[in-house]
Amino acid sequence: MADVLSQDEIDAILNAFNTGQVSADLLEKEPEKTVKTYDFKRPSKFSRDHLRTLELIHETYGRLVATSLSSLVRGSMRLDFSAIDQVPYEEFINSLIPPAMIVIISWENTGLSMVLEMNLNITLALVDRLLGGSGLPPPSPRAPTDIENALIAKLVDRHLVALEEAWRTVYPVSLTFVGTETNPEFAQIVPANEMVVLITMDIGIGDLSGIMSLAIPYSLLEPIVNHLSAQRFFVKKKAENDIEREYVYQHVLNVMVNLQVCLGHMHIPLRDLINLRVGDTLLLDTKVDKPLDVKIEKKQKFLGVPGRVGKNLAIKITEVLRE
């Protein structure tokens, strides 16, 4: 508690001031206090370093899942990081328009979940490609059918694998697909006022494009927040690059390619072609002892000799052609 001046002390100070013994310039002006605004409805839970690390993690996730889905649907997928923010969970949920494709993902051993909003139009377009279609979304928004939900589960599995690979650089996680919701009101995984990290990504395939978002509650990240360091991320970046390279390589190995074996060529008049019948013999320009051309996607890559394996015709590779 500050000392209380007596009346005599007060009079002495006033007298010294009036006689000039004390200069007014010596009286220090109290420094102005800066006021920092604080929004109690949207408290900041993460530092810039934490958010930067989460951004790096999900940039990697975007590359991994785009590669994985491209090989699955045999089309060029795009999934690029767009923005990161801290918002109340209620604000995120209210921004979704039903029907939506909301995927609930559980973090193993935590009892907590996060939400992945996959963009319904593009998800149904991917399902259409899996079913042999041209990859177009339905003309009007609708909820997926039971058959489509089974195929969507395969797409979700690709997302989970990519997320686990991306997070492994900072902190190993094990993710489980809980289920999907089309009505945002039924996706209440945390209290409405809890802060979440909202990660927004641009997603597209062909001429279709849209927004995909991922909401991670603070209560889920709080136990591992000390691991969210950009320095830690870059220290492990080389290992992450090796993992990503191996991940891409394994998925490229599963891409189906067209292989053709050319038996030979010949020129034939249209008249003879029209009159061809079963049992007719055609004389090709390939000699019996000459190897056949083996082509991959119409480009000659090998030479081989024909044969039989069991009841099937076969080709034995005899030479690899180098460009």
C-alpha positions as a Markdown table, in Angstrom:
| # | Residue | x | y | z |
|---|---|---|---|---|
| 1 | Met | 0.0 | 0.0 | 0.0 |
| 2 | Ala | 1.4 | 3.5 | -0.9 |
| 3 | Asp | 2.5 | 5.8 | 2.0 |
| 4 | Val | -0.1 | 8.4 | 3.0 |
| 5 | Leu | 1.3 | 12.0 | 3.1 |
| 6 | Ser | 0.5 | 14.2 | 6.1 |
| 7 | Gln | -0.9 | 17.7 | 5.6 |
| 8 | Asp | 2.4 | 19.3 | 6.5 |
| 9 | Glu | 4.2 | 17.3 | 3.8 |
| 10 | Ile | 1.6 | 18.3 | 1.2 |
| 11 | Asp | 1.9 | 21.9 | 2.1 |
| 12 | Ala | 5.8 | 21.7 | 1.8 |
| 13 | Ile | 5.5 | 20.2 | -1.7 |
| 14 | Leu | 3.0 | 22.9 | -2.9 |
| 15 | Asn | 5.3 | 25.6 | -1.4 |
| 16 | Ala | 8.4 | 24.2 | -3.2 |
| 17 | Phe | 6.5 | 24.1 | -6.5 |
| 18 | Asn | 5.2 | 27.7 | -6.1 |
| 19 | Thr | 8.7 | 29.1 | -5.2 |
| 20 | Gly | 10.3 | 27.3 | -8.2 |
| 21 | Gln | 12.3 | 25.0 | -6.1 |
| 22 | Val | 10.7 | 22.1 | -7.9 |
| 23 | Ser | 10.3 | 22.3 | -11.8 |
| 24 | Ala | 7.1 | 21.1 | -13.4 |
| 25 | Asp | 9.3 | 19.4 | -16.0 |
| 26 | Leu | 10.6 | 17.0 | -13.4 |
| 27 | Leu | 7.1 | 15.7 | -12.9 |
| 28 | Glu | 7.1 | 12.6 | -15.0 |
| 29 | Lys | 4.1 | 11.9 | -17.1 |
| 30 | Glu | 2.7 | 8.5 | -16.6 |
| 31 | Pro | 3.3 | 6.5 | -19.8 |
| 32 | Glu | 0.2 | 5.7 | -21.8 |
| 33 | Lys | -0.9 | 2.1 | -21.6 |
| 34 | Thr | -1.5 | 0.2 | -24.8 |
| 35 | Val | -4.8 | -1.6 | -25.0 |
| 36 | Lys | -4.9 | -4.9 | -26.9 |
| 37 | Thr | -8.3 | -6.1 | -28.0 |
| 38 | Tyr | -9.4 | -9.6 | -27.0 |
| 39 | Asp | -12.4 | -11.4 | -28.4 |
| 40 | Phe | -13.7 | -13.7 | -25.7 |
| 41 | Lys | -15.9 | -15.5 | -28.2 |
| 42 | Arg | -12.8 | -16.4 | -30.4 |
| 43 | Pro | -9.8 | -16.7 | -28.0 |
| 44 | Ser | -6.5 | -17.6 | -29.7 |
| 45 | Lys | -5.4 | -21.0 | -28.6 |
| 46 | Phe | -2.4 | -21.5 | -31.0 |
| 47 | Ser | 0.7 | -19.4 | -31.7 |
| 48 | Arg | 1.8 | -18.5 | -35.2 |
| 49 | Asp | 4.5 | -21.2 | -35.0 |
| 50 | His | 1.8 | -23.8 | -34.1 |
| 51 | Leu | -0.3 | -22.7 | -37.1 |
| 52 | Arg | 2.6 | -22.7 | -39.4 |
| 53 | Thr | 3.5 | -26.3 | -38.5 |
| 54 | Leu | -0.2 | -27.4 | -39.0 |
| 55 | Glu | 0.0 | -25.6 | -42.4 |
| 56 | Leu | 3.1 | -27.6 | -43.4 |
| 57 | Ile | 1.6 | -30.9 | -42.2 |
| 58 | His | -1.5 | -30.4 | -44.3 |
| 59 | Glu | 0.3 | -29.2 | -47.4 |
| 60 | Thr | 2.0 | -32.6 | -47.3 |
| 61 | Tyr | -1.3 | -34.3 | -46.7 |
| 62 | Gly | -2.8 | -32.5 | -49.8 |
| 63 | Arg | 0.0 | -33.8 | -52.0 |
| 64 | Leu | -0.2 | -37.3 | -50.7 |
| 65 | Val | -4.0 | -37.7 | -51.0 |
| 66 | Ala | -4.1 | -36.1 | -54.4 |
| 67 | Thr | -1.6 | -38.7 | -55.7 |
| 68 | Ser | -3.5 | -41.5 | -54.0 |
| 69 | Leu | -6.9 | -40.5 | -55.4 |
| 70 | Ser | -5.5 | -39.8 | -58.9 |
| 71 | Ser | -4.4 | -43.4 | -59.1 |
| 72 | Leu | -7.7 | -44.7 | -57.7 |
| 73 | Val | -10.0 | -42.8 | -60.1 |
| 74 | Arg | -7.5 | -42.6 | -63.0 |
| 75 | Gly | -7.8 | -38.9 | -63.2 |
| 76 | Ser | -5.8 | -35.8 | -62.2 |
| 77 | Met | -6.7 | -34.7 | -58.7 |
| 78 | Arg | -5.8 | -31.3 | -57.1 |
| 79 | Leu | -5.7 | -30.7 | -53.4 |
| 80 | Asp | -3.9 | -27.5 | -52.4 |
| 81 | Phe | -3.7 | -25.8 | -49.0 |
| 82 | Ser | -5.6 | -22.5 | -48.9 |
| 83 | Ala | -5.9 | -21.1 | -45.4 |
| 84 | Ile | -5.8 | -21.8 | -41.7 |
| 85 | Asp | -7.8 | -20.1 | -38.9 |
| 86 | Gln | -9.1 | -20.5 | -35.4 |
| 87 | Val | -12.9 | -20.4 | -35.0 |
| 88 | Pro | -15.5 | -21.7 | -32.6 |
| 89 | Tyr | -16.9 | -25.1 | -33.7 |
| 90 | Glu | -20.4 | -23.6 | -33.9 |
| 91 | Glu | -19.2 | -21.1 | -36.5 |
| 92 | Phe | -17.7 | -23.9 | -38.6 |
| 93 | Ile | -20.8 | -26.0 | -38.5 |
| 94 | Asn | -23.1 | -23.1 | -39.3 |
| 95 | Ser | -21.1 | -22.4 | -42.4 |
| 96 | Leu | -22.0 | -25.9 | -43.9 |
| 97 | Ile | -25.1 | -26.1 | -46.1 |
| 98 | Pro | -27.0 | -29.5 | -46.0 |
| 99 | Pro | -26.7 | -31.9 | -47.6 |
| 100 | Ala | -23.0 | -31.9 | -46.9 |
| 101 | Met | -20.4 | -34.7 | -46.9 |
| 102 | Ile | -19.2 | -34.6 | -43.3 |
| 103 | Val | -16.7 | -37.3 | -42.2 |
| 104 | Ile | -16.1 | -37.9 | -38.5 |
| 105 | Ile | -12.6 | -39.2 | -37.8 |
| 106 | Ser | -11.5 | -40.5 | -34.4 |
| 107 | Trp | -7.9 | -40.2 | -33.0 |
| 108 | Glu | -7.1 | -43.5 | -31.4 |
| 109 | Asn | -6.6 | -43.6 | -27.6 |
| 110 | Thr | -7.9 | -40.1 | -27.1 |
| 111 | Gly | -11.7 | -40.6 | -27.3 |
| 112 | Leu | -11.8 | -37.4 | -29.4 |
| 113 | Ser | -12.7 | -36.8 | -33.0 |
| 114 | Met | -12.2 | -34.3 | -35.8 |
| 115 | Val | -14.3 | -33.4 | -38.8 |
| 116 | Leu | -13.4 | -33.6 | -42.5 |
| 117 | Glu | -15.9 | -31.9 | -44.9 |
| 118 | Met | -15.1 | -33.5 | -48.2 |
| 119 | Asn | -17.2 | -31.4 | -50.6 |
| 120 | Leu | -20.3 | -33.4 | -51.6 |
| 121 | Asn | -20.3 | -32.5 | -55.4 |
| 122 | Ile | -16.7 | -33.6 | -56.0 |
| 123 | Thr | -17.1 | -36.6 | -53.8 |
| 124 | Leu | -20.1 | -37.8 | -55.8 |
| 125 | Ala | -18.1 | -37.0 | -59.0 |
| 126 | Leu | -15.3 | -39.3 | -57.8 |
| 127 | Val | -17.8 | -42.0 | -57.0 |
| 128 | Asp | -19.2 | -41.6 | -60.6 |
| 129 | Arg | -15.7 | -42.2 | -62.0 |
| 130 | Leu | -15.3 | -45.3 | -59.8 |
| 131 | Leu | -18.6 | -46.7 | -61.2 |
| 132 | Gly | -17.3 | -46.2 | -64.8 |
| 133 | Gly | -19.0 | -42.8 | -65.4 |
| 134 | Ser | -17.6 | -39.6 | -66.8 |
| 135 | Gly | -17.1 | -38.1 | -63.4 |
| 136 | Leu | -19.9 | -35.6 | -63.3 |
| 137 | Pro | -21.8 | -34.6 | -60.1 |
| 138 | Pro | -25.6 | -35.0 | -59.9 |
| 139 | Pro | -27.6 | -32.1 | -61.4 |
| 140 | Ser | -28.9 | -31.1 | -58.0 |
| 141 | Pro | -27.6 | -31.6 | -54.4 |
| 142 | Arg | -28.6 | -34.9 | -52.8 |
| 143 | Ala | -27.5 | -37.3 | -50.1 |
| 144 | Pro | -25.4 | -40.3 | -51.2 |
| 145 | Thr | -27.1 | -43.7 | -51.6 |
| 146 | Asp | -26.0 | -46.8 | -49.6 |
| 147 | Ile | -24.0 | -48.0 | -52.6 |
| 148 | Glu | -22.3 | -44.6 | -52.9 |
| 149 | Asn | -21.5 | -44.6 | -49.2 |
| 150 | Ala | -19.7 | -47.9 | -49.5 |
| 151 | Leu | -17.5 | -46.4 | -52.2 |
| 152 | Ile | -17.1 | -43.1 | -50.3 |
| 153 | Ala | -15.6 | -45.2 | -47.4 |
| 154 | Lys | -12.8 | -46.3 | -49.8 |
| 155 | Leu | -12.1 | -42.6 | -50.6 |
| 156 | Val | -12.0 | -41.8 | -46.8 |
| 157 | Asp | -9.5 | -44.6 | -46.3 |
| 158 | Arg | -7.2 | -42.9 | -48.7 |
| 159 | His | -7.6 | -39.6 | -46.8 |
| 160 | Leu | -6.8 | -41.3 | -43.5 |
| 161 | Val | -3.6 | -43.0 | -44.8 |
| 162 | Ala | -2.4 | -39.7 | -46.2 |
| 163 | Leu | -3.2 | -37.8 | -43.0 |
| 164 | Glu | -1.3 | -40.4 | -40.9 |
| 165 | Glu | 1.7 | -40.2 | -43.2 |
| 166 | Ala | 1.7 | -36.4 | -43.1 |
| 167 | Trp | 1.4 | -36.2 | -39.3 |
| 168 | Arg | 4.1 | -38.8 | -38.8 |
| 169 | Thr | 6.7 | -36.1 | -39.4 |
| 170 | Val | 5.6 | -34.3 | -36.2 |
| 171 | Tyr | 3.7 | -36.8 | -34.1 |
| 172 | Pro | 2.5 | -40.3 | -35.0 |
| 173 | Val | -1.2 | -40.7 | -35.0 |
| 174 | Ser | -3.7 | -43.5 | -35.7 |
| 175 | Leu | -7.0 | -42.5 | -37.3 |
| 176 | Thr | -10.3 | -44.4 | -37.5 |
| 177 | Phe | -13.2 | -43.7 | -39.7 |
| 178 | Val | -16.3 | -43.3 | -37.5 |
| 179 | Gly | -19.0 | -42.4 | -40.0 |
| 180 | Thr | -20.5 | -39.8 | -42.2 |
| 181 | Glu | -23.3 | -37.2 | -41.8 |
| 182 | Thr | -25.1 | -35.1 | -44.3 |
| 183 | Asn | -26.8 | -32.8 | -41.8 |
| 184 | Pro | -24.2 | -30.6 | -40.0 |
| 185 | Glu | -26.5 | -30.4 | -36.9 |
| 186 | Phe | -25.8 | -34.1 | -36.2 |
| 187 | Ala | -22.0 | -33.7 | -36.3 |
| 188 | Gln | -21.6 | -32.3 | -32.8 |
| 189 | Ile | -18.3 | -33.8 | -31.7 |
| 190 | Val | -17.4 | -31.0 | -29.2 |
| 191 | Pro | -19.2 | -28.1 | -27.4 |
| 192 | Ala | -20.4 | -25.4 | -29.7 |
| 193 | Asn | -18.1 | -22.7 | -28.2 |
| 194 | Glu | -14.9 | -24.8 | -28.3 |
| 195 | Met | -12.2 | -23.4 | -30.6 |
| 196 | Val | -11.1 | -25.5 | -33.6 |
| 197 | Val | -8.3 | -25.1 | -36.1 |
| 198 | Leu | -10.1 | -24.8 | -39.4 |
| 199 | Ile | -7.9 | -25.8 | -42.4 |
| 200 | Thr | -9.3 | -24.9 | -45.8 |
| 201 | Met | -8.1 | -26.6 | -49.0 |
| 202 | Asp | -8.9 | -26.1 | -52.7 |
| 203 | Ile | -10.0 | -29.4 | -54.3 |
| 204 | Gly | -10.6 | -30.2 | -57.9 |
| 205 | Ile | -10.7 | -32.9 | -60.6 |
| 206 | Gly | -10.9 | -32.0 | -64.3 |
| 207 | Asp | -13.1 | -28.9 | -64.7 |
| 208 | Leu | -14.7 | -29.4 | -61.2 |
| 209 | Ser | -13.4 | -27.4 | -58.3 |
| 210 | Gly | -14.5 | -26.6 | -54.8 |
| 211 | Ile | -13.5 | -26.2 | -51.1 |
| 212 | Met | -12.7 | -28.9 | -48.6 |
| 213 | Ser | -12.2 | -28.2 | -44.9 |
| 214 | Leu | -10.8 | -30.0 | -41.9 |
| 215 | Ala | -11.8 | -29.0 | -38.3 |
| 216 | Ile | -9.5 | -30.1 | -35.5 |
| 217 | Pro | -10.7 | -29.3 | -31.9 |
| 218 | Tyr | -8.3 | -27.6 | -29.5 |
| 219 | Ser | -9.0 | -30.3 | -26.9 |
| 220 | Leu | -7.6 | -32.9 | -29.3 |
| 221 | Leu | -4.4 | -31.0 | -30.1 |
| 222 | Glu | -3.7 | -29.6 | -26.6 |
| 223 | Pro | -1.8 | -32.7 | -25.3 |
| 224 | Ile | 0.6 | -32.6 | -28.3 |
| 225 | Val | 0.8 | -28.8 | -28.8 |
| 226 | Asn | 4.5 | -28.9 | -27.8 |
| 227 | His | 5.2 | -31.0 | -30.8 |
| 228 | Leu | 3.8 | -28.4 | -33.2 |
| 229 | Ser | 7.1 | -26.7 | -33.8 |
| 230 | Ala | 8.2 | -25.6 | -37.3 |
| 231 | Gln | 11.8 | -26.3 | -36.3 |
| 232 | Arg | 10.9 | -29.9 | -35.4 |
| 233 | Phe | 9.0 | -30.2 | -38.7 |
| 234 | Phe | 12.0 | -29.1 | -40.8 |
| 235 | Val | 14.5 | -31.3 | -38.8 |
| 236 | Lys | 12.4 | -34.3 | -39.8 |
| 237 | Lys | 11.7 | -33.0 | -43.3 |
| 238 | Lys | 14.2 | -35.2 | -45.0 |
| 239 | Ala | 12.7 | -38.3 | -43.5 |
| 240 | Glu | 9.2 | -37.1 | -44.4 |
| 241 | Asn | 10.4 | -36.6 | -48.0 |
| 242 | Asp | 11.6 | -40.2 | -48.1 |
| 243 | Ile | 8.3 | -41.4 | -46.8 |
| 244 | Glu | 6.4 | -39.3 | -49.3 |
| 245 | Arg | 8.6 | -40.5 | -52.2 |
| 246 | Glu | 8.0 | -44.2 | -51.2 |
| 247 | Tyr | 4.3 | -43.5 | -50.8 |
| 248 | Val | 4.0 | -42.0 | -54.3 |
| 249 | Tyr | 6.2 | -44.8 | -55.7 |
| 250 | Gln | 4.0 | -47.5 | -54.2 |
| 251 | His | 0.8 | -45.9 | -55.7 |
| 252 | Val | 2.4 | -45.4 | -59.1 |
| 253 | Leu | 3.1 | -49.1 | -59.1 |
| 254 | Asn | -0.6 | -49.8 | -58.9 |
| 255 | Val | -1.5 | -47.7 | -62.0 |
| 256 | Met | -2.9 | -49.9 | -64.7 |
| 257 | Val | -1.2 | -49.6 | -68.2 |
| 258 | Asn | -2.1 | -51.0 | -71.6 |
| 259 | Leu | 0.3 | -53.6 | -73.0 |
| 260 | Gln | 0.1 | -54.7 | -76.6 |
| 261 | Val | 1.9 | -57.4 | -78.7 |
| 262 | Cys | 2.1 | -56.8 | -82.4 |
| 263 | Leu | 2.0 | -60.0 | -84.4 |
| 264 | Gly | 2.7 | -58.3 | -87.7 |
| 265 | His | 1.3 | -56.2 | -90.5 |
| 266 | Met | 0.0 | -56.6 | -94.0 |
| 267 | His | -1.7 | -54.7 | -96.8 |
| 268 | Ile | -5.0 | -56.1 | -98.1 |
| 269 | Pro | -7.4 | -54.8 | -100.7 |
| 270 | Leu | -10.8 | -53.8 | -99.3 |
| 271 | Arg | -12.4 | -56.4 | -101.6 |
| 272 | Asp | -10.5 | -59.2 | -99.9 |
| 273 | Leu | -11.2 | -57.8 | -96.5 |
| 274 | Ile | -14.9 | -57.8 | -97.1 |
| 275 | Asn | -14.8 | -61.4 | -98.2 |
| 276 | Leu | -12.8 | -62.7 | -95.3 |
| 277 | Arg | -14.3 | -65.9 | -93.7 |
| 278 | Val | -13.5 | -68.1 | -90.7 |
| 279 | Gly | -10.5 | -70.3 | -91.6 |
| 280 | Asp | -8.9 | -67.9 | -94.1 |
| 281 | Thr | -5.2 | -67.4 | -93.6 |
| 282 | Leu | -3.4 | -64.1 | -93.7 |
| 283 | Leu | 0.2 | -63.7 | -94.5 |
| 284 | Leu | 1.9 | -61.2 | -92.2 |
| 285 | Asp | 5.3 | -59.5 | -92.7 |
| 286 | Thr | 6.8 | -61.0 | -89.5 |
| 287 | Lys | 9.0 | -64.0 | -89.9 |
| 288 | Val | 8.6 | -67.0 | -87.6 |
| 289 | Asp | 12.0 | -66.6 | -86.0 |
| 290 | Lys | 11.7 | -62.9 | -85.5 |
| 291 | Pro | 10.8 | -61.5 | -82.0 |
| 292 | Leu | 7.6 | -59.6 | -81.7 |
| 293 | Asp | 7.2 | -55.9 | -80.7 |
| 294 | Val | 5.8 | -55.4 | -77.2 |
| 295 | Lys | 4.3 | -51.9 | -76.7 |
| 296 | Ile | 3.3 | -50.1 | -73.5 |
| 297 | Glu | 0.7 | -47.4 | -74.1 |
| 298 | Lys | 1.5 | -47.6 | -77.9 |
| 299 | Lys | 5.3 | -47.1 | -77.3 |
| 300 | Gln | 7.6 | -50.0 | -78.1 |
| 301 | Lys | 9.5 | -51.0 | -74.9 |
| 302 | Phe | 10.3 | -54.7 | -75.3 |
| 303 | Leu | 10.9 | -57.6 | -77.8 |
| 304 | Gly | 9.5 | -61.0 | -77.1 |
| 305 | Val | 8.6 | -64.5 | -78.5 |
| 306 | Pro | 5.1 | -65.9 | -78.4 |
| 307 | Gly | 4.2 | -69.0 | -76.5 |
| 308 | Arg | 1.6 | -70.6 | -74.3 |
| 309 | Val | 1.1 | -71.0 | -70.5 |
| 310 | Gly | -1.5 | -73.6 | -69.7 |
| 311 | Lys | -4.5 | -72.7 | -71.9 |
| 312 | Asn | -3.5 | -69.0 | -72.3 |
| 313 | Leu | -1.4 | -67.4 | -75.0 |
| 314 | Ala | 1.7 | -65.7 | -73.6 |
| 315 | Ile | 4.7 | -63.5 | -74.6 |
| 316 | Lys | 8.2 | -64.1 | -73.2 |
| 317 | Ile | 10.3 | -60.9 | -73.0 |
| 318 | Thr | 13.7 | -61.4 | -74.7 |
| 319 | Glu | 15.0 | -57.9 | -74.8 |
| 320 | Val | 14.4 | -54.5 | -73.1 |
| 321 | Leu | 14.7 | -51.6 | -75.5 |
| 322 | Arg | 16.5 | -48.5 | -74.1 |
| 323 | Glu | 15.7 | -45.1 | -75.5 |
